[in-house]
Amino acid sequence: MSTWKKSTRSSQSGQCVEVSRDHVPGKIAVRDSKNPDADALVFTAGEWEAFLDGVRKSEFDI
C-alpha cells in the first residue's frame, strides 16, 4: 500500500498533487489528487531534487 502525502499548503478545493516515496521502490511518484487512480509521474531522486531546487529558486513562476 502506497503512502501519499499532500502539501500542508494545499487548499481543500481538491486541486492538488500528492507525492509518494514508496509507490515505486527507489523512486518518487507524483499524482493528481483529483484523479488518484490515474497513472503517476515517476522521478528518480536526482530528478526530484532538481525539480524542488527549481521551485525554491522560483524558476517556474509564471
PDB file of N, CA, C and O in Angstrom:
ATOM      1  N   MET A   1       0.838  -1.180   0.000  1.00  0.00           N
ATOM      2  CA  MET A   1       0.000   0.000   0.000  1.00  0.00           C
ATOM      3  C   MET A   1       0.881   1.241   0.000  1.00  0.00           C
ATOM      4  O   MET A   1       1.762   1.374   0.850  1.00  0.00           O
ATOM      5  N   SER A   2       0.657   2.134  -0.927  1.00  0.00           N
ATOM      6  CA  SER A   2       1.444   3.363  -1.045  1.00  0.00           C
ATOM      7  C   SER A   2       0.970   4.411  -0.046  1.00  0.00           C
ATOM      8  O   SER A   2      -0.212   4.494   0.286  1.00  0.00           O
ATOM      9  N   THR A   3       1.916   5.199   0.417  1.00  0.00           N
ATOM     10  CA  THR A   3       1.612   6.327   1.284  1.00  0.00           C
ATOM     11  C   THR A   3       1.730   7.596   0.464  1.00  0.00           C
ATOM     12  O   THR A   3       2.813   7.916  -0.027  1.00  0.00           O
ATOM     13  N   TRP A   4       0.641   8.318   0.311  1.00  0.00           N
ATOM     14  CA  TRP A   4       0.613   9.551  -0.467  1.00  0.00           C
ATOM     15  C   TRP A   4       0.483  10.729   0.473  1.00  0.00           C
ATOM     16  O   TRP A   4      -0.308  10.694   1.416  1.00  0.00           O
ATOM     17  N   LYS A   5       1.264  11.785   0.218  1.00  0.00           N
ATOM     18  CA  LYS A   5       1.221  12.986   1.060  1.00  0.00           C
ATOM     19  C   LYS A   5       0.881  14.198   0.206  1.00  0.00           C
ATOM     20  O   LYS A   5       1.373  14.361  -0.911  1.00  0.00           O
ATOM     21  N   LYS A   6       0.030  15.038   0.764  1.00  0.00           N
ATOM     22  CA  LYS A   6      -0.360  16.286   0.124  1.00  0.00           C
ATOM     23  C   LYS A   6       0.293  17.424   0.911  1.00  0.00           C
ATOM     24  O   LYS A   6       0.429  17.347   2.132  1.00  0.00           O
ATOM     25  N   SER A   7       0.686  18.455   0.217  1.00  0.00           N
ATOM     26  CA  SER A   7       1.300  19.600   0.868  1.00  0.00           C
ATOM     27  C   SER A   7       0.372  20.197   1.914  1.00  0.00           C
ATOM     28  O   SER A   7      -0.843  20.248   1.722  1.00  0.00           O
ATOM     29  N   THR A   8       0.947  20.644   3.016  1.00  0.00           N
ATOM     30  CA  THR A   8       0.161  21.325   4.039  1.00  0.00           C
ATOM     31  C   THR A   8      -0.331  22.676   3.526  1.00  0.00           C
ATOM     32  O   THR A   8      -1.233  23.266   4.120  1.00  0.00           O
ATOM     33  N   ARG A   9       0.240  23.168   2.445  1.00  0.00           N
ATOM     34  CA  ARG A   9      -0.197  24.438   1.846  1.00  0.00           C
ATOM     35  C   ARG A   9      -1.338  24.242   0.854  1.00  0.00           C
ATOM     36  O   ARG A   9      -1.841  25.216   0.295  1.00  0.00           O
ATOM     37  N   SER A  10      -1.745  23.016   0.632  1.00  0.00           N
ATOM     38  CA  SER A  10      -2.819  22.741  -0.313  1.00  0.00           C
ATOM     39  C   SER A  10      -4.155  23.223   0.242  1.00  0.00           C
ATOM     40  O   SER A  10      -4.398  23.179   1.448  1.00  0.00           O
ATOM     41  N   SER A  11      -5.008  23.680  -0.657  1.00  0.00           N
ATOM     42  CA  SER A  11      -6.347  24.097  -0.249  1.00  0.00           C
ATOM     43  C   SER A  11      -7.247  22.867  -0.194  1.00  0.00           C
ATOM     44  O   SER A  11      -6.849  21.776  -0.603  1.00  0.00           O
ATOM     45  N   GLN A  12      -8.419  23.047   0.296  1.00  0.00           N
ATOM     46  CA  GLN A  12      -9.382  21.949   0.373  1.00  0.00           C
ATOM     47  C   GLN A  12     -10.196  21.809  -0.910  1.00  0.00           C
ATOM     48  O   GLN A  12     -11.139  21.019  -0.958  1.00  0.00           O
ATOM     49  N   SER A  13      -9.845  22.564  -1.949  1.00  0.00           N
ATOM     50  CA  SER A  13     -10.595  22.516  -3.207  1.00  0.00           C
ATOM     51  C   SER A  13     -10.322  21.261  -4.019  1.00  0.00           C
ATOM     52  O   SER A  13     -11.016  20.999  -5.002  1.00  0.00           O
ATOM     53  N   GLY A  14      -9.319  20.478  -3.625  1.00  0.00           N
ATOM     54  CA  GLY A  14      -9.011  19.251  -4.342  1.00  0.00           C
ATOM     55  C   GLY A  14      -8.089  19.441  -5.533  1.00  0.00           C
ATOM     56  O   GLY A  14      -7.835  18.487  -6.269  1.00  0.00           O
ATOM     57  N   GLN A  15      -7.588  20.634  -5.737  1.00  0.00           N
ATOM     58  CA  GLN A  15      -6.713  20.933  -6.864  1.00  0.00           C
ATOM     59  C   GLN A  15      -5.257  20.820  -6.417  1.00  0.00           C
ATOM     60  O   GLN A  15      -4.540  21.818  -6.352  1.00  0.00           O
ATOM     61  N   CYS A  16      -4.834  19.612  -6.114  1.00  0.00           N
ATOM     62  CA  CYS A  16      -3.516  19.410  -5.522  1.00  0.00           C
ATOM     63  C   CYS A  16      -2.799  18.223  -6.169  1.00  0.00           C
ATOM     64  O   CYS A  16      -3.393  17.426  -6.895  1.00  0.00           O
ATOM     65  N   VAL A  17      -1.536  18.141  -5.885  1.00  0.00           N
ATOM     66  CA  VAL A  17      -0.780  16.948  -6.229  1.00  0.00           C
ATOM     67  C   VAL A  17      -0.381  16.254  -4.935  1.00  0.00           C
ATOM     68  O   VAL A  17      -0.298  16.879  -3.878  1.00  0.00           O
ATOM     69  N   GLU A  18      -0.138  14.965  -5.034  1.00  0.00           N
ATOM     70  CA  GLU A  18       0.311  14.168  -3.901  1.00  0.00           C
ATOM     71  C   GLU A  18       1.614  13.485  -4.288  1.00  0.00           C
ATOM     72  O   GLU A  18       1.839  13.172  -5.457  1.00  0.00           O
ATOM     73  N   VAL A  19       2.459  13.258  -3.309  1.00  0.00           N
ATOM     74  CA  VAL A  19       3.777  12.676  -3.532  1.00  0.00           C
ATOM     75  C   VAL A  19       3.908  11.409  -2.698  1.00  0.00           C
ATOM     76  O   VAL A  19       3.445  11.350  -1.559  1.00  0.00           O
ATOM     77  N   SER A  20       4.545  10.394  -3.282  1.00  0.00           N
ATOM     78  CA  SER A  20       4.799   9.143  -2.564  1.00  0.00           C
ATOM     79  C   SER A  20       6.248   8.709  -2.778  1.00  0.00           C
ATOM     80  O   SER A  20       6.763   8.747  -3.895  1.00  0.00           O
ATOM     81  N   ARG A  21       6.889   8.299  -1.697  1.00  0.00           N
ATOM     82  CA  ARG A  21       8.253   7.761  -1.788  1.00  0.00           C
ATOM     83  C   ARG A  21       8.261   6.231  -1.780  1.00  0.00           C
ATOM     84  O   ARG A  21       9.323   5.617  -1.880  1.00  0.00           O
ATOM     85  N   ASP A  22       7.077   5.611  -1.663  1.00  0.00           N
ATOM     86  CA  ASP A  22       7.041   4.145  -1.629  1.00  0.00           C
ATOM     87  C   ASP A  22       6.117   3.521  -2.683  1.00  0.00           C
ATOM     88  O   ASP A  22       5.890   2.312  -2.667  1.00  0.00           O
ATOM     89  N   HIS A  23       5.592   4.332  -3.585  1.00  0.00           N
ATOM     90  CA  HIS A  23       4.721   3.811  -4.656  1.00  0.00           C
ATOM     91  C   HIS A  23       5.524   2.957  -5.640  1.00  0.00           C
ATOM     92  O   HIS A  23       5.064   1.901  -6.074  1.00  0.00           O
ATOM     93  N   VAL A  24       6.727   3.423  -5.985  1.00  0.00           N
ATOM     94  CA  VAL A  24       7.663   2.686  -6.837  1.00  0.00           C
ATOM     95  C   VAL A  24       8.980   2.648  -6.072  1.00  0.00           C
ATOM     96  O   VAL A  24       9.546   3.703  -5.786  1.00  0.00           O
ATOM     97  N   PRO A  25       9.480   1.469  -5.733  1.00  0.00           N
ATOM     98  CA  PRO A  25      10.705   1.383  -4.936  1.00  0.00           C
ATOM     99  C   PRO A  25      11.863   2.193  -5.529  1.00  0.00           C
ATOM    100  O   PRO A  25      12.193   2.054  -6.707  1.00  0.00           O
ATOM    101  N   GLY A  26      12.470   3.034  -4.697  1.00  0.00           N
ATOM    102  CA  GLY A  26      13.621   3.818  -5.112  1.00  0.00           C
ATOM    103  C   GLY A  26      13.295   5.034  -5.959  1.00  0.00           C
ATOM    104  O   GLY A  26      14.205   5.702  -6.450  1.00  0.00           O
ATOM    105  N   LYS A  27      12.027   5.333  -6.139  1.00  0.00           N
ATOM    106  CA  LYS A  27      11.595   6.466  -6.978  1.00  0.00           C
ATOM    107  C   LYS A  27      10.632   7.346  -6.194  1.00  0.00           C
ATOM    108  O   LYS A  27      10.142   6.958  -5.134  1.00  0.00           O
ATOM    109  N   ILE A  28      10.367   8.529  -6.725  1.00  0.00           N
ATOM    110  CA  ILE A  28       9.374   9.443  -6.170  1.00  0.00           C
ATOM    111  C   ILE A  28       8.249   9.536  -7.175  1.00  0.00           C
ATOM    112  O   ILE A  28       8.482   9.824  -8.349  1.00  0.00           O
ATOM    113  N   ALA A  29       7.027   9.293  -6.724  1.00  0.00           N
ATOM    114  CA  ALA A  29       5.860   9.333  -7.600  1.00  0.00           C
ATOM    115  C   ALA A  29       5.000  10.538  -7.247  1.00  0.00           C
ATOM    116  O   ALA A  29       4.882  10.916  -6.082  1.00  0.00           O
ATOM    117  N   VAL A  30       4.401  11.135  -8.274  1.00  0.00           N
ATOM    118  CA  VAL A  30       3.534  12.306  -8.104  1.00  0.00           C
ATOM    119  C   VAL A  30       2.237  12.022  -8.854  1.00  0.00           C
ATOM    120  O   VAL A  30       2.251  11.545  -9.989  1.00  0.00           O
ATOM    121  N   ARG A  31       1.112  12.325  -8.199  1.00  0.00           N
ATOM    122  CA  ARG A  31      -0.179  12.106  -8.847  1.00  0.00           C
ATOM    123  C   ARG A  31      -1.114  13.286  -8.590  1.00  0.00           C
ATOM    124  O   ARG A  31      -0.901  14.086  -7.679  1.00  0.00           O
ATOM    125  N   ASP A  32      -2.143  13.370  -9.409  1.00  0.00           N
ATOM    126  CA  ASP A  32      -3.189  14.374  -9.269  1.00  0.00           C
ATOM    127  C   ASP A  32      -4.162  13.893  -8.202  1.00  0.00           C
ATOM    128  O   ASP A  32      -4.727  12.806  -8.324  1.00  0.00           O
ATOM    129  N   SER A  33      -4.362  14.686  -7.163  1.00  0.00           N
ATOM    130  CA  SER A  33      -5.243  14.250  -6.082  1.00  0.00           C
ATOM    131  C   SER A  33      -6.700  14.127  -6.525  1.00  0.00           C
ATOM    132  O   SER A  33      -7.475  13.420  -5.881  1.00  0.00           O
ATOM    133  N   LYS A  34      -7.089  14.799  -7.610  1.00  0.00           N
ATOM    134  CA  LYS A  34      -8.455  14.696  -8.122  1.00  0.00           C
ATOM    135  C   LYS A  34      -8.684  13.385  -8.855  1.00  0.00           C
ATOM    136  O   LYS A  34      -9.825  12.953  -9.019  1.00  0.00           O
ATOM    137  N   ASN A  35      -7.607  12.751  -9.295  1.00  0.00           N
ATOM    138  CA  ASN A  35      -7.715  11.530 -10.081  1.00  0.00           C
ATOM    139  C   ASN A  35      -6.680  10.504  -9.584  1.00  0.00           C
ATOM    140  O   ASN A  35      -5.745  10.169 -10.312  1.00  0.00           O
ATOM    141  N   PRO A  36      -6.843  10.015  -8.368  1.00  0.00           N
ATOM    142  CA  PRO A  36      -5.824   9.143  -7.777  1.00  0.00           C
ATOM    143  C   PRO A  36      -5.647   7.794  -8.465  1.00  0.00           C
ATOM    144  O   PRO A  36      -4.640   7.122  -8.241  1.00  0.00           O
ATOM    145  N   ASP A  37      -6.593   7.388  -9.289  1.00  0.00           N
ATOM    146  CA  ASP A  37      -6.473   6.098  -9.988  1.00  0.00           C
ATOM    147  C   ASP A  37      -5.723   6.204 -11.309  1.00  0.00           C
ATOM    148  O   ASP A  37      -5.412   5.190 -11.933  1.00  0.00           O
ATOM    149  N   ALA A  38      -5.431   7.431 -11.736  1.00  0.00           N
ATOM    150  CA  ALA A  38      -4.676   7.627 -12.982  1.00  0.00           C
ATOM    151  C   ALA A  38      -3.201   7.317 -12.729  1.00  0.00           C
ATOM    152  O   ALA A  38      -2.767   7.201 -11.583  1.00  0.00           O
ATOM    153  N   ASP A  39      -2.447   7.185 -13.803  1.00  0.00           N
ATOM    154  CA  ASP A  39      -1.011   6.930 -13.679  1.00  0.00           C
ATOM    155  C   ASP A  39      -0.328   8.082 -12.960  1.00  0.00           C
ATOM    156  O   ASP A  39      -0.742   9.236 -13.070  1.00  0.00           O
ATOM    157  N   ALA A  40       0.716   7.754 -12.229  1.00  0.00           N
ATOM    158  CA  ALA A  40       1.525   8.756 -11.543  1.00  0.00           C
ATOM    159  C   ALA A  40       2.766   9.061 -12.388  1.00  0.00           C
ATOM    160  O   ALA A  40       3.234   8.218 -13.153  1.00  0.00           O
ATOM    161  N   LEU A  41       3.277  10.258 -12.238  1.00  0.00           N
ATOM    162  CA  LEU A  41       4.581  10.595 -12.823  1.00  0.00           C
ATOM    163  C   LEU A  41       5.638  10.063 -11.873  1.00  0.00           C
ATOM    164  O   LEU A  41       5.494  10.196 -10.657  1.00  0.00           O
ATOM    165  N   VAL A  42       6.696   9.465 -12.399  1.00  0.00           N
ATOM    166  CA  VAL A  42       7.711   8.842 -11.554  1.00  0.00           C
ATOM    167  C   VAL A  42       9.072   9.467 -11.854  1.00  0.00           C
ATOM    168  O   VAL A  42       9.468   9.602 -13.012  1.00  0.00           O
ATOM    169  N   PHE A  43       9.776   9.843 -10.793  1.00  0.00           N
ATOM    170  CA  PHE A  43      11.062  10.515 -10.910  1.00  0.00           C
ATOM    171  C   PHE A  43      12.130   9.796 -10.107  1.00  0.00           C
ATOM    172  O   PHE A  43      11.836   9.151  -9.100  1.00  0.00           O
ATOM    173  N   THR A  44      13.381   9.914 -10.562  1.00  0.00           N
ATOM    174  CA  THR A  44      14.496   9.445  -9.747  1.00  0.00           C
ATOM    175  C   THR A  44      14.689  10.463  -8.625  1.00  0.00           C
ATOM    176  O   THR A  44      14.150  11.568  -8.688  1.00  0.00           O
ATOM    177  N   ALA A  45      15.444  10.100  -7.618  1.00  0.00           N
ATOM    178  CA  ALA A  45      15.715  11.034  -6.521  1.00  0.00           C
ATOM    179  C   ALA A  45      16.421  12.286  -7.041  1.00  0.00           C
ATOM    180  O   ALA A  45      16.121  13.392  -6.590  1.00  0.00           O
ATOM    181  N   GLY A  46      17.346  12.129  -7.975  1.00  0.00           N
ATOM    182  CA  GLY A  46      18.060  13.267  -8.542  1.00  0.00           C
ATOM    183  C   GLY A  46      17.148  14.198  -9.324  1.00  0.00           C
ATOM    184  O   GLY A  46      17.261  15.419  -9.216  1.00  0.00           O
ATOM    185  N   GLU A  47      16.247  13.624 -10.110  1.00  0.00           N
ATOM    186  CA  GLU A  47      15.292  14.437 -10.858  1.00  0.00           C
ATOM    187  C   GLU A  47      14.374  15.209  -9.915  1.00  0.00           C
ATOM    188  O   GLU A  47      14.096  16.387 -10.138  1.00  0.00           O
ATOM    189  N   TRP A  48      13.906  14.546  -8.867  1.00  0.00           N
ATOM    190  CA  TRP A  48      13.016  15.181  -7.903  1.00  0.00           C
ATOM    191  C   TRP A  48      13.736  16.317  -7.174  1.00  0.00           C
ATOM    192  O   TRP A  48      13.166  17.393  -6.990  1.00  0.00           O
ATOM    193  N   GLU A  49      14.972  16.086  -6.764  1.00  0.00           N
ATOM    194  CA  GLU A  49      15.745  17.138  -6.082  1.00  0.00           C
ATOM    195  C   GLU A  49      15.985  18.326  -7.003  1.00  0.00           C
ATOM    196  O   GLU A  49      15.932  19.471  -6.556  1.00  0.00           O
ATOM    197  N   ALA A  50      16.248  18.072  -8.283  1.00  0.00           N
ATOM    198  CA  ALA A  50      16.447  19.162  -9.242  1.00  0.00           C
ATOM    199  C   ALA A  50      15.153  19.968  -9.405  1.00  0.00           C
ATOM    200  O   ALA A  50      15.191  21.195  -9.492  1.00  0.00           O
ATOM    201  N   PHE A  51      14.027  19.288  -9.444  1.00  0.00           N
ATOM    202  CA  PHE A  51      12.748  19.982  -9.529  1.00  0.00           C
ATOM    203  C   PHE A  51      12.509  20.838  -8.293  1.00  0.00           C
ATOM    204  O   PHE A  51      12.148  22.008  -8.413  1.00  0.00           O
ATOM    205  N   LEU A  52      12.707  20.267  -7.106  1.00  0.00           N
ATOM    206  CA  LEU A  52      12.499  21.022  -5.871  1.00  0.00           C
ATOM    207  C   LEU A  52      13.439  22.221  -5.786  1.00  0.00           C
ATOM    208  O   LEU A  52      13.049  23.286  -5.308  1.00  0.00           O
ATOM    209  N   ASP A  53      14.670  22.050  -6.248  1.00  0.00           N
ATOM    210  CA  ASP A  53      15.622  23.158  -6.273  1.00  0.00           C
ATOM    211  C   ASP A  53      15.106  24.276  -7.167  1.00  0.00           C
ATOM    212  O   ASP A  53      15.211  25.451  -6.813  1.00  0.00           O
ATOM    213  N   GLY A  54      14.550  23.922  -8.320  1.00  0.00           N
ATOM    214  CA  GLY A  54      13.977  24.914  -9.225  1.00  0.00           C
ATOM    215  C   GLY A  54      12.788  25.629  -8.600  1.00  0.00           C
ATOM    216  O   GLY A  54      12.618  26.832  -8.795  1.00  0.00           O
ATOM    217  N   VAL A  55      11.970  24.905  -7.855  1.00  0.00           N
ATOM    218  CA  VAL A  55      10.838  25.526  -7.165  1.00  0.00           C
ATOM    219  C   VAL A  55      11.349  26.526  -6.134  1.00  0.00           C
ATOM    220  O   VAL A  55      10.853  27.650  -6.050  1.00  0.00           O
ATOM    221  N   ARG A  56      12.332  26.116  -5.359  1.00  0.00           N
ATOM    222  CA  ARG A  56      12.891  27.009  -4.324  1.00  0.00           C
ATOM    223  C   ARG A  56      13.490  28.277  -4.938  1.00  0.00           C
ATOM    224  O   ARG A  56      13.468  29.337  -4.314  1.00  0.00           O
ATOM    225  N   LYS A  57      14.015  28.172  -6.138  1.00  0.00           N
ATOM    226  CA  LYS A  57      14.633  29.321  -6.820  1.00  0.00           C
ATOM    227  C   LYS A  57      13.629  30.104  -7.675  1.00  0.00           C
ATOM    228  O   LYS A  57      14.013  31.025  -8.397  1.00  0.00           O
ATOM    229  N   SER A  58      12.364  29.743  -7.594  1.00  0.00           N
ATOM    230  CA  SER A  58      11.282  30.398  -8.346  1.00  0.00           C
ATOM    231  C   SER A  58      11.467  30.293  -9.852  1.00  0.00           C
ATOM    232  O   SER A  58      11.032  31.183 -10.582  1.00  0.00           O
ATOM    233  N   GLU A  59      12.095  29.236 -10.333  1.00  0.00           N
ATOM    234  CA  GLU A  59      12.328  29.072 -11.760  1.00  0.00           C
ATOM    235  C   GLU A  59      11.055  28.798 -12.549  1.00  0.00           C
ATOM    236  O   GLU A  59      11.042  28.946 -13.771  1.00  0.00           O
ATOM    237  N   PHE A  60       9.993  28.403 -11.870  1.00  0.00           N
ATOM    238  CA  PHE A  60       8.773  28.033 -12.567  1.00  0.00           C
ATOM    239  C   PHE A  60       7.653  29.051 -12.378  1.00  0.00           C
ATOM    240  O   PHE A  60       6.521  28.810 -12.796  1.00  0.00           O
ATOM    241  N   ASP A  61       7.959  30.181 -11.756  1.00  0.00           N
ATOM    242  CA  ASP A  61       6.942  31.211 -11.566  1.00  0.00           C
ATOM    243  C   ASP A  61       6.485  31.758 -12.916  1.00  0.00           C
ATOM    244  O   ASP A  61       7.289  31.980 -13.822  1.00  0.00           O
ATOM    245  N   ILE A  62       5.211  31.961 -13.023  1.00  0.00           N
ATOM    246  CA  ILE A  62       4.642  32.486 -14.279  1.00  0.00           C
ATOM    247  C   ILE A  62       4.609  33.994 -14.211  1.00  0.00           C
ATOM    248  O   ILE A  62       4.169  34.646 -15.158  1.00  0.00           O
TER     249      ILE A  62
END
